[in-house]
Amino acid sequence: MDGSGFEPNQPVQIDYQFRISTGGLVAGDPQNVASGSIGTFSHQIHAAYSNISAAVVRAIDLGSGEIVLNTLEN
C-alpha cells in the first residue's frame, strides 16, 4: 500500500479487513507506519489466506486526523 498527501513525518495507522471467497470477513491487526518528509509512505500487508476476494484498507493520518478508505476487489 502506498500513500501520499499525509502530514509529513507523522504516524499513520493502517487498518484492514479481508473478505474471503467463502463469504467471511477477517480483520488484520492495526499497524503503524510513519510518513516521510514529503508526506508519503509505503507499507506491505501480508495475508496468510489464499482465497481473498476483496480487501478494505483504512489509513488514518494521526497528524491531521484525516481518514482514507479504499476497497480492492479481486
MOPAC internal coordinates of N, CA, C and O (Angstrom, degrees):
PM7 1SCF
backbone

  N    0.0000 0     0.00 0     0.00 0    0    0    0
  C    1.4248 1     0.00 0     0.00 0    1    0    0
  C    1.5100 1   107.31 1     0.00 0    2    1    0
  O    1.2310 1   120.71 1   -46.01 1    3    2    1
  N    1.3301 1   116.25 1   133.99 1    3    2    1
  C    1.4587 1   122.22 1   177.32 1    5    3    2
  C    1.5200 1   108.51 1  -119.03 1    6    5    3
  O    1.2310 1   120.60 1   -39.90 1    7    6    5
  N    1.3096 1   116.46 1   140.10 1    7    6    5
  C    1.4577 1   120.82 1   178.66 1    9    7    6
  C    1.5143 1   110.55 1  -131.42 1   10    9    7
  O    1.2310 1   120.84 1   -31.82 1   11   10    9
  N    1.3231 1   116.00 1   148.18 1   11   10    9
  C    1.4653 1   121.40 1   175.90 1   13   11   10
  C    1.5221 1   108.43 1  -144.05 1   14   13   11
  O    1.2310 1   120.54 1   -19.37 1   15   14   13
  N    1.3092 1   116.58 1   160.63 1   15   14   13
  C    1.4573 1   121.62 1  -179.48 1   17   15   14
  C    1.5157 1   114.10 1    84.47 1   18   17   15
  O    1.2310 1   120.42 1  -165.59 1   19   18   17
  N    1.3277 1   116.80 1    14.41 1   19   18   17
  C    1.4613 1   121.51 1   178.55 1   21   19   18
  C    1.5198 1   109.44 1   -89.49 1   22   21   19
  O    1.2310 1   120.71 1   -16.07 1   23   22   21
  N    1.3338 1   116.24 1   163.93 1   23   22   21
  C    1.4581 1   120.25 1   175.80 1   25   23   22
  C    1.5379 1   108.37 1   -61.05 1   26   25   23
  O    1.2310 1   119.60 1   -48.48 1   27   26   25
  N    1.3319 1   118.37 1   131.52 1   27   26   25
  C    1.4688 1   120.78 1  -179.53 1   29   27   26
  C    1.5306 1   112.61 1   -62.59 1   30   29   27
  O    1.2310 1   121.46 1   -38.01 1   31   30   29
  N    1.3224 1   114.82 1   141.99 1   31   30   29
  C    1.4674 1   122.88 1   173.92 1   33   31   30
  C    1.5271 1   113.37 1    55.15 1   34   33   31
  O    1.2310 1   120.66 1  -138.45 1   35   34   33
  N    1.3141 1   116.34 1    41.55 1   35   34   33
  C    1.4611 1   121.60 1  -179.06 1   37   35   34
  C    1.5318 1   109.69 1  -127.12 1   38   37   35
  O    1.2310 1   119.97 1   -22.78 1   39   38   37
  N    1.3260 1   117.66 1   157.22 1   39   38   37
  C    1.4609 1   119.63 1   177.16 1   41   39   38
  C    1.5322 1   111.48 1   -72.75 1   42   41   39
  O    1.2310 1   121.60 1   -33.53 1   43   42   41
  N    1.3293 1   114.55 1   146.47 1   43   42   41
  C    1.4574 1   122.71 1   176.07 1   45   43   42
  C    1.5285 1   106.67 1  -127.23 1   46   45   43
  O    1.2310 1   120.19 1   -53.04 1   47   46   45
  N    1.3161 1   117.24 1   126.96 1   47   46   45
  C    1.4667 1   120.78 1   177.27 1   49   47   46
  C    1.5234 1   108.53 1   -97.43 1   50   49   47
  O    1.2310 1   120.98 1   -48.78 1   51   50   49
  N    1.3276 1   115.74 1   131.22 1   51   50   49
  C    1.4646 1   121.72 1   179.89 1   53   51   50
  C    1.5200 1   108.45 1  -114.10 1   54   53   51
  O    1.2310 1   121.16 1   -57.01 1   55   54   53
  N    1.3231 1   115.38 1   122.99 1   55   54   53
  C    1.4666 1   122.99 1   174.91 1   57   55   54
  C    1.5261 1   106.90 1  -116.26 1   58   57   55
  O    1.2310 1   120.33 1   -34.57 1   59   58   57
  N    1.3068 1   116.97 1   145.43 1   59   58   57
  C    1.4639 1   118.78 1   178.58 1   61   59   58
  C    1.5144 1   110.77 1  -149.31 1   62   61   59
  O    1.2310 1   122.15 1   -22.91 1   63   62   61
  N    1.3184 1   113.49 1   157.09 1   63   62   61
  C    1.4526 1   121.94 1  -179.76 1   65   63   62
  C    1.5306 1   107.62 1  -142.47 1   66   65   63
  O    1.2310 1   120.68 1   -45.33 1   67   66   65
  N    1.3255 1   116.30 1   134.67 1   67   66   65
  C    1.4596 1   121.33 1   179.41 1   69   67   66
  C    1.5221 1   109.71 1  -106.50 1   70   69   67
  O    1.2310 1   120.75 1   -40.72 1   71   70   69
  N    1.3114 1   116.17 1   139.28 1   71   70   69
  C    1.4608 1   120.92 1   169.41 1   73   71   70
  C    1.5244 1   106.42 1  -101.67 1   74   73   71
  O    1.2310 1   120.31 1   -55.17 1   75   74   73
  N    1.3088 1   117.01 1   124.83 1   75   74   73
  C    1.4544 1   119.78 1  -179.42 1   77   75   74
  C    1.5309 1   109.04 1   -97.97 1   78   77   75
  O    1.2310 1   120.60 1   -22.24 1   79   78   77
  N    1.3116 1   116.46 1   157.76 1   79   78   77
  C    1.4585 1   121.35 1  -171.35 1   81   79   78
  C    1.5231 1   113.61 1   -61.60 1   82   81   79
  O    1.2310 1   119.42 1   160.04 1   83   82   81
  N    1.3081 1   118.72 1   -19.96 1   83   82   81
  C    1.4620 1   121.41 1   177.09 1   85   83   82
  C    1.5262 1   111.77 1   -78.38 1   86   85   83
  O    1.2310 1   119.98 1   176.44 1   87   86   85
  N    1.3399 1   117.64 1    -3.56 1   87   86   85
  C    1.4516 1   121.90 1   176.98 1   89   87   86
  C    1.5075 1   115.30 1   101.64 1   90   89   87
  O    1.2310 1   119.26 1   173.47 1   91   90   89
  N    1.2994 1   119.01 1    -6.53 1   91   90   89
  C    1.4552 1   121.59 1  -179.84 1   93   91   90
  C    1.5140 1   113.26 1   -83.98 1   94   93   91
  O    1.2310 1   120.92 1   -15.64 1   95   94   93
  N    1.3218 1   115.85 1   164.36 1   95   94   93
  C    1.4619 1   122.65 1   175.48 1   97   95   94
  C    1.5199 1   109.01 1  -115.69 1   98   97   95
  O    1.2310 1   120.69 1   -40.68 1   99   98   97
  N    1.3139 1   116.29 1   139.32 1   99   98   97
  C    1.4558 1   122.41 1   178.23 1  101   99   98
  C    1.5215 1   107.56 1  -128.42 1  102  101   99
  O    1.2310 1   120.35 1   -58.79 1  103  102  101
  N    1.3295 1   116.94 1   121.21 1  103  102  101
  C    1.4593 1   121.47 1   179.62 1  105  103  102
  C    1.5214 1   109.94 1   -92.84 1  106  105  103
  O    1.2310 1   120.66 1   -40.64 1  107  106  105
  N    1.3097 1   116.35 1   139.36 1  107  106  105
  C    1.4555 1   121.40 1   174.61 1  109  107  106
  C    1.5182 1   110.36 1   -91.73 1  110  109  107
  O    1.2310 1   120.59 1   -16.19 1  111  110  109
  N    1.2954 1   116.49 1   163.81 1  111  110  109
  C    1.4612 1   121.21 1   176.58 1  113  111  110
  C    1.5293 1   109.67 1   -72.24 1  114  113  111
  O    1.2310 1   119.61 1   -44.13 1  115  114  113
  N    1.3305 1   118.34 1   135.87 1  115  114  113
  C    1.4658 1   119.93 1   176.30 1  117  115  114
  C    1.5312 1   110.22 1   -56.92 1  118  117  115
  O    1.2310 1   121.11 1   -36.60 1  119  118  117
  N    1.3058 1   115.48 1   143.40 1  119  118  117
  C    1.4572 1   121.25 1  -179.65 1  121  119  118
  C    1.5171 1   108.54 1  -128.09 1  122  121  119
  O    1.2310 1   120.80 1   -36.20 1  123  122  121
  N    1.3148 1   116.08 1   143.80 1  123  122  121
  C    1.4543 1   121.52 1   178.59 1  125  123  122
  C    1.5197 1   110.08 1  -111.05 1  126  125  123
  O    1.2310 1   121.51 1   -46.15 1  127  126  125
  N    1.3215 1   114.73 1   133.85 1  127  126  125
  C    1.4610 1   122.29 1   174.93 1  129  127  126
  C    1.5322 1   106.61 1  -129.83 1  130  129  127
  O    1.2310 1   120.37 1    -6.58 1  131  130  129
  N    1.2983 1   116.90 1   173.42 1  131  130  129
  C    1.4622 1   120.81 1   178.11 1  133  131  130
  C    1.5221 1   109.24 1  -119.18 1  134  133  131
  O    1.2310 1   120.97 1   -41.76 1  135  134  133
  N    1.3241 1   115.74 1   138.24 1  135  134  133
  C    1.4604 1   119.14 1   173.72 1  137  135  134
  C    1.5274 1   107.89 1   -76.80 1  138  137  135
  O    1.2310 1   121.28 1   -25.95 1  139  138  137
  N    1.3071 1   115.16 1   154.05 1  139  138  137
  C    1.4584 1   120.69 1  -179.77 1  141  139  138
  C    1.5182 1   112.30 1   -84.70 1  142  141  139
  O    1.2310 1   120.99 1     9.38 1  143  142  141
  N    1.3037 1   115.71 1  -170.62 1  143  142  141
  C    1.4653 1   121.32 1  -174.78 1  145  143  142
  C    1.5247 1   113.26 1   -67.27 1  146  145  143
  O    1.2310 1   119.80 1   163.40 1  147  146  145
  N    1.3434 1   117.98 1   -16.60 1  147  146  145
  C    1.4654 1   119.91 1   176.82 1  149  147  146
  C    1.5350 1   111.78 1  -112.12 1  150  149  147
  O    1.2310 1   120.19 1  -165.50 1  151  150  149
  N    1.3417 1   117.24 1    14.50 1  151  150  149
  C    1.4564 1   121.63 1   174.40 1  153  151  150
  C    1.5143 1   115.20 1    81.64 1  154  153  151
  O    1.2310 1   120.20 1  -154.48 1  155  154  153
  N    1.3353 1   117.22 1    25.52 1  155  154  153
  C    1.4629 1   120.66 1   178.58 1  157  155  154
  C    1.5263 1   109.82 1  -115.97 1  158  157  155
  O    1.2310 1   121.40 1   -20.16 1  159  158  157
  N    1.3390 1   114.93 1   159.84 1  159  158  157
  C    1.4566 1   120.29 1   172.91 1  161  159  158
  C    1.5155 1   108.95 1  -151.93 1  162  161  159
  O    1.2310 1   121.11 1   -19.03 1  163  162  161
  N    1.3146 1   115.47 1   160.97 1  163  162  161
  C    1.4603 1   122.73 1   175.10 1  165  163  162
  C    1.5197 1   106.76 1  -137.79 1  166  165  163
  O    1.2310 1   120.45 1   -47.10 1  167  166  165
  N    1.3265 1   116.74 1   132.90 1  167  166  165
  C    1.4576 1   120.62 1  -176.04 1  169  167  166
  C    1.5240 1   109.37 1  -148.41 1  170  169  167
  O    1.2310 1   120.26 1   -45.82 1  171  170  169
  N    1.3138 1   117.11 1   134.18 1  171  170  169
  C    1.4588 1   121.41 1   176.83 1  173  171  170
  C    1.5155 1   109.91 1   -96.05 1  174  173  171
  O    1.2310 1   121.14 1   -45.50 1  175  174  173
  N    1.3271 1   115.43 1   134.50 1  175  174  173
  C    1.4545 1   122.10 1   174.79 1  177  175  174
  C    1.5144 1   106.96 1  -106.45 1  178  177  175
  O    1.2310 1   120.44 1   -57.94 1  179  178  177
  N    1.3114 1   116.77 1   122.06 1  179  178  177
  C    1.4606 1   121.46 1  -179.32 1  181  179  178
  C    1.5207 1   109.16 1  -100.64 1  182  181  179
  O    1.2310 1   121.18 1   -50.01 1  183  182  181
  N    1.3128 1   115.35 1   129.99 1  183  182  181
  C    1.4627 1   120.79 1  -179.67 1  185  183  182
  C    1.5210 1   109.44 1  -118.30 1  186  185  183
  O    1.2310 1   120.72 1   -43.91 1  187  186  185
  N    1.3161 1   116.23 1   136.09 1  187  186  185
  C    1.4618 1   121.52 1  -178.90 1  189  187  186
  C    1.5301 1   111.46 1   -97.97 1  190  189  187
  O    1.2310 1   120.84 1  -151.92 1  191  190  189
  N    1.3186 1   115.99 1    28.08 1  191  190  189
  C    1.4578 1   120.93 1  -178.64 1  193  191  190
  C    1.5259 1   109.30 1  -120.99 1  194  193  191
  O    1.2310 1   120.32 1   -39.45 1  195  194  193
  N    1.3076 1   117.00 1   140.55 1  195  194  193
  C    1.4621 1   119.82 1  -179.87 1  197  195  194
  C    1.5206 1   112.00 1   -99.41 1  198  197  195
  O    1.2310 1   119.95 1   172.26 1  199  198  197
  N    1.3200 1   117.70 1    -7.74 1  199  198  197
  C    1.4609 1   120.78 1  -174.15 1  201  199  198
  C    1.5320 1   112.23 1  -117.35 1  202  201  199
  O    1.2310 1   120.06 1  -136.06 1  203  202  201
  N    1.3239 1   117.49 1    43.94 1  203  202  201
  C    1.4634 1   122.24 1  -179.87 1  205  203  202
  C    1.5210 1   109.10 1   -81.12 1  206  205  203
  O    1.2310 1   120.70 1   -52.70 1  207  206  205
  N    1.3304 1   116.27 1   127.30 1  207  206  205
  C    1.4625 1   120.01 1   178.08 1  209  207  206
  C    1.5305 1   112.22 1  -104.00 1  210  209  207
  O    1.2310 1   119.96 1   161.09 1  211  210  209
  N    1.3225 1   117.69 1   -18.91 1  211  210  209
  C    1.4681 1   121.17 1   178.16 1  213  211  210
  C    1.5190 1   109.35 1  -162.51 1  214  213  211
  O    1.2310 1   121.66 1   -20.29 1  215  214  213
  N    1.3128 1   114.43 1   159.71 1  215  214  213
  C    1.4635 1   120.76 1   175.28 1  217  215  214
  C    1.5208 1   108.31 1  -138.07 1  218  217  215
  O    1.2310 1   120.83 1   -42.15 1  219  218  217
  N    1.3164 1   116.02 1   137.85 1  219  218  217
  C    1.4648 1   122.22 1   173.13 1  221  219  218
  C    1.5243 1   106.02 1  -113.15 1  222  221  219
  O    1.2310 1   121.15 1   -55.48 1  223  222  221
  N    1.3282 1   115.41 1   124.52 1  223  222  221
  C    1.4592 1   120.99 1  -176.66 1  225  223  222
  C    1.5262 1   108.54 1  -123.19 1  226  225  223
  O    1.2310 1   121.28 1   -46.42 1  227  226  225
  N    1.3261 1   115.15 1   133.58 1  227  226  225
  C    1.4593 1   120.82 1   177.95 1  229  227  226
  C    1.5240 1   107.97 1  -123.14 1  230  229  227
  O    1.2310 1   120.77 1   -50.50 1  231  230  229
  N    1.3167 1   116.14 1   129.50 1  231  230  229
  C    1.4656 1   121.77 1   175.94 1  233  231  230
  C    1.5228 1   107.77 1  -116.34 1  234  233  231
  O    1.2310 1   120.92 1   -54.86 1  235  234  233
  N    1.3224 1   115.84 1   125.14 1  235  234  233
  C    1.4607 1   121.34 1  -179.34 1  237  235  234
  C    1.5236 1   108.48 1  -110.44 1  238  237  235
  O    1.2310 1   120.94 1   -61.19 1  239  238  237
  N    1.3131 1   115.81 1   118.81 1  239  238  237
  C    1.4630 1   121.94 1   176.26 1  241  239  238
  C    1.5238 1   106.57 1   -78.31 1  242  241  239
  O    1.2310 1   120.18 1   -77.44 1  243  242  241
  N    1.3185 1   117.27 1   102.56 1  243  242  241
  C    1.4556 1   120.89 1  -175.76 1  245  243  242
  C    1.5240 1   112.40 1   -71.48 1  246  245  243
  O    1.2310 1   119.93 1   166.91 1  247  246  245
  N    1.3296 1   117.75 1   -13.09 1  247  246  245
  C    1.4583 1   120.84 1   175.48 1  249  247  246
  C    1.5186 1   112.54 1   -76.62 1  250  249  247
  O    1.2310 1   120.77 1   139.51 1  251  250  249
  N    1.3544 1   116.13 1   -40.49 1  251  250  249
  C    1.4585 1   120.28 1  -176.68 1  253  251  250
  C    1.5277 1   113.67 1  -109.88 1  254  253  251
  O    1.2310 1   120.36 1   161.43 1  255  254  253
  N    1.3364 1   116.92 1   -18.57 1  255  254  253
  C    1.4514 1   120.74 1  -176.01 1  257  255  254
  C    1.5190 1   113.71 1    87.45 1  258  257  255
  O    1.2310 1   119.89 1   177.38 1  259  258  257
  N    1.3167 1   117.81 1    -2.62 1  259  258  257
  C    1.4726 1   122.02 1   178.91 1  261  259  258
  C    1.5191 1   109.98 1   -66.26 1  262  261  259
  O    1.2310 1   120.83 1   -34.89 1  263  262  261
  N    1.3296 1   116.02 1   145.11 1  263  262  261
  C    1.4632 1   122.35 1   179.61 1  265  263  262
  C    1.5152 1   109.24 1  -122.72 1  266  265  263
  O    1.2310 1   120.66 1   -47.29 1  267  266  265
  N    1.3175 1   116.34 1   132.71 1  267  266  265
  C    1.4640 1   122.59 1   175.68 1  269  267  266
  C    1.5158 1   107.02 1  -115.80 1  270  269  267
  O    1.2310 1   120.34 1   -49.67 1  271  270  269
  N    1.3316 1   116.95 1   130.33 1  271  270  269
  C    1.4493 1   122.98 1  -178.95 1  273  271  270
  C    1.5130 1   108.89 1  -122.32 1  274  273  271
  O    1.2310 1   119.94 1   -47.11 1  275  274  273
  N    1.3288 1   117.72 1   132.89 1  275  274  273
  C    1.4541 1   121.68 1  -179.53 1  277  275  274
  C    1.5155 1   109.81 1  -140.70 1  278  277  275
  O    1.2310 1   120.91 1   -41.26 1  279  278  277
  N    1.3149 1   115.87 1   138.74 1  279  278  277
  C    1.4606 1   122.07 1   176.49 1  281  279  278
  C    1.5174 1   109.01 1  -115.14 1  282  281  279
  O    1.2310 1   121.08 1   -49.32 1  283  282  281
  N    1.3296 1   115.55 1   130.68 1  283  282  281
  C    1.4642 1   121.80 1   178.63 1  285  283  282
  C    1.5085 1   107.92 1  -114.05 1  286  285  283
  O    1.2310 1   120.27 1   -56.90 1  287  286  285
  N    1.3237 1   117.10 1   123.10 1  287  286  285
  C    1.4636 1   122.01 1   179.33 1  289  287  286
  C    1.5153 1   109.05 1  -103.87 1  290  289  287
  O    1.2310 1   120.95 1   -36.40 1  291  290  289
  N    1.3279 1   115.80 1   143.60 1  291  290  289
  C    1.4600 1   120.34 1   177.85 1  293  291  290
  C    1.5080 1   109.27 1  -101.22 1  294  293  291
  O    1.2310 1   120.10 1   180.00 1  295  294  293

